[in-house]
Amino acid sequence: MKKQTISIEPMRPSFFDGMRSLVESKLVVYSQFLSSVLEQEISVKNALRITNAILSFSVMLIAASFSVVLTIICLVWLCTALLSCKKGGLK
């Protein structure tokens, strides 16, 4: 006869599961905020696309005071971010 071990300890969610649910809930709140500002329904993916465009523009403004090469790199980043927004259905 084989011995069986039964664990009575309940399954605890891991740290990463808790962090993922926290980030997901914050992203939903952020997309709802952008929806209220832009007065149209914004999904979480589109909220991340908008954030990418805003971040690339901000970094380009800062890089403009340092180097032309950095500014061109950031300009390419901004163009790809704006194209991503356009492909995502944003106007």
Sequence and secondary structure as in RCSB ss.txt:
>XXXX:A:sequence
MKKQTISIEPMRPSFFDGMRSLVESKLVVYSQFLSSVLEQEISVKNALRITNAILSFSVMLIAASFSVVLTIICL
VWLCTALLSCKKGGLK
>XXXX:A:secstr
        S     HHHHHHHHHHHHHHHHHHHHHHHHTS   HHHHHHHHHHHHHHHHHHHHTTT HHHHHHHH
HHHHHHHHHHHHTT  
